[in-house]
Amino acid sequence: MFSNFQMIHGLLEDEVTAVLEVEPGKFVLGHNRGLTFGDGKQFQEMPFWGKPGAEIPFSRVLDMKADSKQNTWLTAERVGLARINKQKQIKWYGKTNGLPDHIMITSVWIDHRDNDNVWVGTSQGIFFLAANKISLFQ
């Protein structure tokens, strides 16, 4: 069965740029400026920045994956890498974690065979996250 949902149904935005099923029947939808969580009954919006009505920077979600601890990892255009825990708290990884300035992160991969190591594909190569530090894979 297919359904069609839009902002009038509770989505943050009409355009969905990435989808992740985190549990059977529970989804995270990526948008241009945030996320929508859906459980089959209702939606919960999570804009990345700003208050209702405030301008939110363009930060298209390009990819999402889940780790074994039920964290959601995502890449967002012009922003970087983020981890969202089960309580829906978000932590961004960027320059202070070792990512170069003005880098485009396009994809994320979780290696479940190796302690949920996080790998990211970027415009400057493949990086990996270890102990809150992101390093170029060489």
GIRA-V867701 format. One record per pair of residues at least 4 apart in sequence whose ideal C-beta (glycine too) atoms are under 6 Angstrom apart, sorted by the first residue. I is the first residue (numbers start at 1). GAP is how many residues later the second one is. Records with the same first field share a line. If there is no record, write none. Layout:
# GIRA-V867701
I=GAP / GAP
This chain:
# GIRA-V867701
5=4 / 6
6=8
7=4 / 7
10=33
11=25 / 32
12=19 / 22 / 24 / 33
13=18 / 19
16=13
17=13 / 43 / 44
18=12 / 43 / 45 / 46
19=10
20=8 / 44
21=6
22=4 / 6 / 44
25=15
26=13
27=11
28=7 / 9 / 44
29=7
30=5 / 31 / 34
32=26 / 28
33=14 / 23
34=12 / 13 / 14
35=11
36=7 / 9
37=7
38=5
47=9
48=11
49=7
50=4 / 6
59=17 / 19 / 20
60=17
61=13 / 15
62=13 / 15 / 44
63=12 / 44 / 45
64=8 / 10
65=8 / 43 / 45
66=6
67=4 / 43 / 49
68=48
70=16
71=12 / 14
72=12
73=10 / 35 / 45
74=8
75=6 / 30 / 33
80=12 / 13 / 14 / 25
81=12 / 24 / 39
82=8 / 10
83=8
84=6
85=4
93=4
94=5
95=4
97=35 / 37
98=35 / 36 / 37
99=4 / 35
103=19 / 20 / 21
104=19
105=15 / 17
106=15
107=14
108=12
109=10
110=6
111=6
118=11
119=9
120=7
121=5
122=5
125=11
126=11
127=7 / 9
128=9
129=5
